[in-house]
């Protein structure tokens, strides 16, 4: 399709007036903390400043092919259009212009006449545009993201003022993408840590600076229920749904937080690191509270690691395991761990079923899964492995 050189242009005065309405979207763009809100802010900003047929944010680019994208068509009168993102037209241009920040379809055609044929191929999936401008964001010689803004023939070419605005917008979007990558990396590391710790057969939990639960293992939910309601009642409730931080543990966290605040203002730090709390009535039920210190000089208040221990777990089994048993139990689900510990204690299947409120068939099925996962063939081998 030939490129139309003489296109109608939008009034130049529209750009400055549109910029005045772009303050809020620009603020949203600068403060977005996730990809969806970042994309919405981009859309709102472009809609307030630049008339366009459609736009796409192409992400996760590998070998000049986007692995993910967000796509928007302002006025789609062609139901055959597919929300497809691609860099097939501009790939050779990007490869020969590393670090280019902004370019148009017209500029590509000047260097690469074959781009017109690639456009014909592209229009099998998406049509209606006549010109585009791309903002490219790089990691060294490799593009990481591309924002594509496309116009139809009747919308005209991009004005000098509009291109100037997009050039000024480039560092804002680039900073936003870097911020999202940093947040995503931090979120991924946190989720990986939570997933790992949640799978440990240990009663541990993490409370935030406000002493609200951030995450806990199933064993921690169970012992907190025992702490709050006793063994008998805890066995008949959903310990996750009925969770609340035991009051003595909450009080210990509050005292440590107060000490941390004093230390942050130059006060004494004696006793800041941890506290031990014992249940007033249930013997052997103890919690150790540790301050999760931020790095030195951080403005973030600390959270709290809480490690619980008891003479018996919720089901009456001994929690005294060999060190290597902790490793083996990580291969089991929390429900399977409860069965395994009771079987290793010497209970028969029907006793385990009655104690856990399960059917004997369910216990039989889970015990077979436990044997398979731990590589044992009998109750005796299981007991030897765990105790």
Backbone torsions as a table, in degrees:
resi	resn	phi	psi	omega
1	UNK	NA	124.5	-179.2
2	UNK	-65.9	148.7	179.2
3	UNK	-85.0	130.0	177.6
4	UNK	-82.2	119.2	-176.5
5	UNK	-83.4	-32.9	-176.2
6	UNK	-105.7	88.1	-178.8
7	UNK	-105.1	151.3	175.5
8	UNK	-65.9	140.6	-178.2
9	UNK	-108.1	143.1	175.3
10	UNK	-68.3	150.4	179.4
11	UNK	-56.6	135.0	-177.6
12	UNK	-61.3	-28.6	-177.8
13	UNK	-70.1	-15.0	-177.6
14	UNK	-69.0	-29.0	-175.8
15	UNK	-70.5	-52.6	177.7
16	UNK	-59.3	-38.8	-179.6
17	UNK	-67.4	-36.7	178.6
18	UNK	-67.3	-34.4	-179.4
19	UNK	-62.0	-33.0	-179.5
20	UNK	-65.5	-28.3	178.0
21	UNK	-89.2	3.0	-175.8
22	UNK	-96.7	1.4	-173.9
23	UNK	-61.2	-47.0	-177.8
24	UNK	-67.2	-48.1	176.6
25	UNK	-58.6	-36.0	178.8
26	UNK	-65.8	-39.8	176.4
27	UNK	-64.2	-42.2	177.7
28	UNK	-62.4	-38.4	179.0
29	UNK	-63.7	-40.6	-178.2
30	UNK	-74.4	-18.3	-176.3
31	UNK	-112.2	0.7	-177.8
32	UNK	-61.8	137.1	-177.1
33	UNK	-112.7	-2.0	176.6
34	UNK	-145.5	164.9	-172.1
35	UNK	-63.7	-40.4	-176.9
36	UNK	-65.0	-45.4	178.5
37	UNK	-68.1	-32.5	176.6
38	UNK	-64.2	-43.7	179.6
39	UNK	-66.6	-42.1	178.3
40	UNK	-61.3	-40.9	178.8
41	UNK	-64.6	-38.9	176.1
42	UNK	-60.8	-45.8	-179.8
43	UNK	-61.2	-47.2	-179.2
44	UNK	-61.5	-39.0	179.9
45	UNK	-66.9	-47.0	-179.2
46	UNK	-65.3	-38.6	179.7
47	UNK	-66.4	-27.6	-179.9
48	UNK	-85.3	-15.0	-173.6
49	UNK	-118.1	-42.5	-170.3
50	UNK	-122.8	117.9	169.2
51	UNK	-61.2	134.6	-178.9
52	UNK	-154.2	155.6	177.4
53	UNK	-80.8	-41.7	-178.0
54	UNK	-165.0	166.2	176.3
55	UNK	-152.2	156.6	-179.1
56	UNK	-143.0	144.3	170.0
57	UNK	-112.9	111.3	-176.5
58	UNK	-101.5	129.2	-170.7
59	UNK	-130.6	167.4	176.6
60	UNK	57.7	46.0	-173.0
61	UNK	-75.4	122.8	177.3
62	UNK	-123.7	122.9	-177.6
63	UNK	52.1	43.5	177.6
64	UNK	64.7	20.8	175.6
65	UNK	-119.8	119.9	178.8
66	UNK	-67.0	136.1	177.3
67	UNK	-95.7	-14.5	-178.9
68	UNK	-150.0	155.4	179.0
69	UNK	-164.8	161.5	171.6
70	UNK	-122.4	139.0	-169.4
71	UNK	-136.9	140.8	-179.7
72	UNK	-144.2	135.5	174.8
73	UNK	-119.4	121.0	-175.0
74	UNK	-67.5	-48.3	-178.8
75	UNK	-138.6	89.3	-176.1
76	UNK	-93.0	104.0	178.2
77	UNK	-98.8	2.9	-179.7
78	UNK	-115.8	103.9	-176.0
79	UNK	-67.7	-13.1	179.8
80	UNK	-80.2	-12.4	179.6
81	UNK	-61.1	134.5	177.9
82	UNK	-108.2	138.6	178.9
83	UNK	-72.9	74.8	-175.2
84	UNK	-114.0	134.4	176.0
85	UNK	-110.1	140.4	-178.2
86	UNK	-157.9	151.4	173.8
87	UNK	-113.5	24.1	-176.2
88	UNK	-60.6	-35.2	-178.3
89	UNK	-72.4	-40.6	-172.3
90	UNK	-99.4	0.6	-175.2
91	UNK	-55.5	-51.6	179.9
92	UNK	-61.0	-36.4	179.6
93	UNK	-64.6	-44.6	178.5
94	UNK	-63.1	-40.3	-178.6
95	UNK	-64.1	-33.1	-178.0
96	UNK	-93.8	-3.7	178.8
97	UNK	-131.1	64.7	179.6
98	UNK	-60.2	139.9	179.1
99	UNK	77.1	5.1	176.0
100	UNK	-62.7	136.2	-175.3
101	UNK	-98.7	-29.9	-177.3
102	UNK	-151.2	138.0	178.4
103	UNK	-157.5	164.6	-179.1
104	UNK	-121.9	167.1	175.9
105	UNK	-62.0	-39.7	179.0
106	UNK	-60.2	-40.9	178.7
107	UNK	-66.2	-34.5	177.0
108	UNK	-64.4	-43.8	-178.4
109	UNK	-61.8	-31.8	-180.0
110	UNK	-63.2	-32.1	-178.0
111	UNK	-100.1	-25.1	-170.3
112	UNK	-138.5	85.1	-179.5
113	UNK	-60.1	-23.0	179.9
114	UNK	-68.4	-13.7	179.1
115	UNK	-61.3	-28.1	179.6
116	UNK	-64.7	-39.7	177.6
117	UNK	-68.1	-37.9	177.3
118	UNK	-64.5	-32.1	176.9
119	UNK	-66.2	-40.5	177.9
120	UNK	-58.2	-43.4	177.1
121	UNK	-62.5	-40.7	-177.8
122	UNK	-65.2	-34.0	-175.3
123	UNK	-73.3	-3.2	170.7
124	UNK	-67.0	-23.9	-177.8
125	UNK	-108.2	-34.5	-174.3
126	UNK	-148.0	131.6	-176.0
127	UNK	-142.8	176.5	177.0
128	UNK	107.6	-13.8	179.6
129	UNK	-97.6	159.6	-180.0
130	UNK	-129.1	-20.4	178.7
131	UNK	-151.3	150.1	172.6
132	UNK	-137.5	157.8	167.4
133	UNK	-124.4	135.8	179.7
134	UNK	-115.1	135.4	167.1
135	UNK	-104.2	122.7	-175.9
136	UNK	-110.2	141.0	-177.8
137	UNK	-126.3	129.2	-164.1
138	UNK	-118.7	154.1	166.0
139	UNK	-121.3	93.5	-172.9
140	UNK	66.8	-123.6	-179.6
141	UNK	-92.7	7.1	-176.0
142	UNK	-115.4	126.3	176.6
143	UNK	-70.1	135.6	178.9
144	UNK	-100.6	-31.6	-178.5
145	UNK	-155.1	152.8	176.6
146	UNK	-139.1	129.7	172.6
147	UNK	-101.4	117.6	-178.1
148	UNK	-107.3	127.2	177.7
149	UNK	-121.6	119.2	-172.9
150	UNK	-114.2	145.6	178.8
151	UNK	-124.2	148.3	173.6
152	UNK	-83.9	170.9	-177.2
153	UNK	-61.5	-39.0	-176.5
154	UNK	-76.8	-9.9	177.3
155	UNK	-87.5	-15.8	173.6
156	UNK	83.9	175.9	179.4
157	UNK	-75.2	163.9	176.6
158	UNK	-75.3	125.8	-178.8
159	UNK	-71.2	161.3	178.3
160	UNK	-60.0	-39.3	179.5
161	UNK	-66.0	-35.5	179.1
162	UNK	-69.1	-41.9	178.3
163	UNK	-66.3	-36.5	176.1
164	UNK	-62.4	-41.1	178.5
165	UNK	-64.6	-42.8	179.1
166	UNK	-63.7	-36.9	177.3
167	UNK	-63.2	-38.6	178.4
168	UNK	-73.4	-23.1	179.9
169	UNK	-80.4	-23.9	-176.1
170	UNK	-53.2	-52.8	-178.9
171	UNK	-64.0	-28.0	178.2
172	UNK	-67.7	-46.4	178.7
173	UNK	-67.2	-39.5	179.3
174	UNK	-60.3	-44.8	178.1
175	UNK	-63.6	-38.6	178.3
176	UNK	-64.0	-42.1	178.2
177	UNK	-65.1	-39.6	177.5
178	UNK	-65.0	-39.1	178.6
179	UNK	-64.2	-42.7	179.2
180	UNK	-64.3	-39.1	178.0
181	UNK	-63.6	-40.2	179.1
182	UNK	-65.4	-44.1	178.3
183	UNK	-64.0	-41.5	-179.0
184	UNK	-65.1	-39.3	176.8
185	UNK	-63.7	-43.8	178.5
186	UNK	-65.5	-41.4	178.9
187	UNK	-63.9	-40.8	179.0
188	UNK	-64.4	-42.4	178.4
189	UNK	-64.3	-40.7	-179.5
190	UNK	-65.5	-44.4	-179.7
191	UNK	-65.4	-37.4	177.1
192	UNK	-63.5	-42.9	178.6
193	UNK	-64.2	-44.1	179.7
194	UNK	-63.2	-40.6	-179.3
195	UNK	-64.4	-40.3	-179.9
196	UNK	-67.4	-48.5	-176.4
197	UNK	-68.2	-36.4	179.3
198	UNK	-63.7	-23.9	178.9
199	UNK	-85.9	-6.7	179.9
200	UNK	-73.7	140.2	178.4
201	UNK	-81.6	49.2	-176.6
202	UNK	-130.0	143.2	178.8
203	UNK	-82.3	82.7	179.8
204	UNK	-128.1	149.7	176.8
205	UNK	-148.3	160.7	179.3
206	UNK	-123.4	128.7	176.5
207	UNK	-108.9	140.5	178.6
208	UNK	-75.4	179.0	179.2
209	UNK	-57.0	-27.8	177.8
210	UNK	-87.0	5.8	178.9
211	UNK	67.6	19.3	173.5
212	UNK	-87.3	147.3	-177.6
213	UNK	-65.8	129.5	173.4
214	UNK	-95.6	-47.4	171.7
215	UNK	-164.9	163.4	-179.5
216	UNK	-155.0	154.0	171.5
217	UNK	-79.8	163.2	179.5
218	UNK	-61.1	-36.4	179.5
219	UNK	-63.6	-33.3	177.7
220	UNK	-70.4	-41.1	175.1
221	UNK	-57.1	-43.8	-177.0
222	UNK	-64.0	-47.9	-177.4
223	UNK	-70.6	-30.4	174.3
224	UNK	-65.5	-37.5	176.4
225	UNK	-64.6	-42.1	176.4
226	UNK	-60.2	-42.5	180.0
227	UNK	-60.0	-42.1	-175.0
228	UNK	-83.8	-35.5	-170.4
229	UNK	-122.4	-9.7	-174.8
230	UNK	89.1	166.6	-174.7
231	UNK	-66.3	-46.7	-172.3
232	UNK	-61.9	-49.4	-178.0
233	UNK	-69.8	-34.4	-177.8
234	UNK	-64.7	-26.9	-178.4
235	UNK	-73.0	-15.3	-176.0
236	UNK	-113.1	9.4	178.3
237	UNK	-119.7	162.7	171.6
238	UNK	-80.9	108.2	-172.3
239	UNK	-67.8	-22.7	176.1
240	UNK	-73.8	-50.0	-177.8
241	UNK	-66.4	-32.3	-178.9
242	UNK	-90.5	14.4	-174.0
243	UNK	-69.7	139.2	162.0
244	UNK	-152.5	148.9	-179.7
245	UNK	-66.2	124.2	177.6
246	UNK	-55.4	138.4	-173.7
247	UNK	-56.9	-43.7	178.6
248	UNK	-62.2	-33.7	178.2
249	UNK	-70.6	-41.9	177.0
250	UNK	-60.6	-41.3	178.9
251	UNK	-63.8	-40.3	179.0
252	UNK	-63.4	-40.9	177.8
253	UNK	-63.0	-41.3	-179.7
254	UNK	-62.9	-41.1	178.8
255	UNK	-64.5	-43.2	179.1
256	UNK	-65.4	-37.2	177.5
257	UNK	-64.1	-38.4	178.2
258	UNK	-65.1	-41.8	177.1
259	UNK	-63.5	-38.8	180.0
260	UNK	-64.7	-41.8	178.7
261	UNK	-61.0	-41.4	178.6
262	UNK	-64.8	-42.8	179.9
263	UNK	-63.6	-35.4	179.9
264	UNK	-65.5	-21.5	178.5
265	UNK	-106.8	23.3	174.8
266	UNK	87.6	11.5	179.9
267	UNK	-82.5	-177.2	-179.0
268	UNK	-70.0	154.1	-178.1
269	UNK	-118.3	10.6	-179.1
270	UNK	-64.0	129.9	178.7
271	UNK	80.1	10.7	-175.7
272	UNK	-75.8	-32.0	-166.9
273	UNK	-66.8	-44.8	-174.4
274	UNK	-158.2	168.3	177.2
275	UNK	-145.2	149.4	177.9
276	UNK	-113.0	131.4	-178.5
277	UNK	-127.0	129.0	178.1
278	UNK	-110.6	143.9	176.9
279	UNK	-66.2	134.7	-175.4
280	UNK	-68.1	-18.7	-175.0
281	UNK	-125.2	-35.3	-177.0
282	UNK	-90.9	110.5	-177.5
283	UNK	-64.8	140.0	177.4
284	UNK	82.4	-5.4	179.0
285	UNK	-90.7	111.1	-170.7
286	UNK	-134.7	149.0	174.5
287	UNK	-127.7	136.5	174.1
288	UNK	-110.5	123.1	-177.5
289	UNK	-108.1	123.6	179.1
290	UNK	-118.1	138.6	176.6
291	UNK	-76.3	127.7	175.0
292	UNK	-87.8	89.0	-172.8
293	UNK	-69.7	129.3	167.6
294	UNK	-67.8	173.6	177.4
295	UNK	-66.5	157.1	-175.8
296	UNK	-58.9	132.4	179.0
297	UNK	87.1	0.1	-179.4
298	UNK	-68.7	146.2	174.9
299	UNK	-87.0	-5.3	-177.9
300	UNK	-84.4	129.8	177.7
301	UNK	-73.6	151.6	-173.9
302	UNK	-79.1	158.6	169.8
303	UNK	-101.5	-164.7	-173.1
304	UNK	-141.2	129.2	168.7
305	UNK	-88.5	133.3	177.8
306	UNK	-124.9	122.7	176.9
307	UNK	-112.8	121.2	-178.6
308	UNK	-103.4	154.7	175.3
309	UNK	-149.9	152.6	178.7
310	UNK	-152.0	162.1	179.4
311	UNK	-69.1	-29.2	176.1
312	UNK	-136.3	153.4	174.1
313	UNK	-85.5	-174.5	-174.7
314	UNK	-56.8	-34.2	-175.1
315	UNK	-92.2	1.3	178.7
316	UNK	93.0	1.9	178.5
317	UNK	-83.1	155.5	179.6
318	UNK	-74.6	133.7	176.5
319	UNK	-87.4	3.4	-177.6
320	UNK	-80.3	97.0	-175.9
321	UNK	-110.3	154.2	170.6
322	UNK	-67.9	154.2	-177.2
323	UNK	-56.9	-41.6	-178.3
324	UNK	-72.7	-16.9	178.7
325	UNK	-65.3	-34.1	178.4
326	UNK	-59.1	-41.8	178.1
327	UNK	-62.4	-46.1	-177.8
328	UNK	-64.5	-39.9	-176.4
329	UNK	-68.4	-18.5	178.0
330	UNK	-66.5	-18.5	179.4
331	UNK	-81.0	-7.0	-177.4
332	UNK	-106.5	154.0	172.4
333	UNK	-73.9	161.3	177.3
334	UNK	-54.0	-39.6	179.6
335	UNK	-65.7	-41.4	177.8
336	UNK	-66.2	-35.3	178.8
337	UNK	-62.7	-39.1	-179.8
338	UNK	-63.3	-42.3	177.9
339	UNK	-65.3	-46.0	-176.4
340	UNK	-60.7	-43.0	-177.9
341	UNK	-67.1	-38.9	179.3
342	UNK	-70.3	-39.8	176.7
343	UNK	-64.3	-41.4	178.5
344	UNK	-65.5	-25.5	176.6
345	UNK	-74.6	-14.2	177.7
346	UNK	112.0	2.2	-179.7
347	UNK	-74.6	144.4	174.7
348	UNK	-78.6	165.2	-174.4
349	UNK	-60.3	-41.0	-178.8
350	UNK	-68.3	-30.5	176.1
351	UNK	-70.2	-39.8	177.0
352	UNK	-62.4	-43.3	-179.4
353	UNK	-61.7	-43.9	-179.6
354	UNK	-66.1	-40.8	-177.2
355	UNK	-69.6	-33.2	-177.3
356	UNK	-96.7	-3.3	-179.0
357	UNK	70.6	31.7	179.2
358	UNK	-110.3	167.4	172.6
359	UNK	-82.6	149.1	177.1
360	UNK	-55.7	-34.3	179.7
361	UNK	-65.3	-39.3	178.4
362	UNK	-64.0	-42.0	178.7
363	UNK	-63.4	-43.0	177.8
364	UNK	-58.7	-45.7	-179.4
365	UNK	-62.8	-45.5	-178.8
366	UNK	-67.2	-36.2	-179.8
367	UNK	-65.8	-38.1	176.1
368	UNK	-63.4	-39.5	177.5
369	UNK	-65.4	-38.1	178.9
370	UNK	-63.4	-46.8	178.7
371	UNK	-57.3	-45.1	-178.0
372	UNK	-64.7	-44.6	-177.2
373	UNK	-68.9	-34.4	-176.6
374	UNK	-96.1	-4.4	177.2
375	UNK	69.7	35.5	176.7
376	UNK	-119.0	164.0	-174.7
377	UNK	-123.1	-2.3	-177.0
378	UNK	-152.7	168.5	177.7
379	UNK	-66.2	-35.0	179.9
380	UNK	-65.3	-44.3	178.0
381	UNK	-64.6	-36.3	178.5
382	UNK	-65.0	-43.6	179.3
383	UNK	-64.3	-40.1	178.8
384	UNK	-64.7	-33.1	-178.4
385	UNK	-71.9	-35.0	-172.0
386	UNK	-97.6	-27.7	-175.0
387	UNK	-125.4	NA	NA
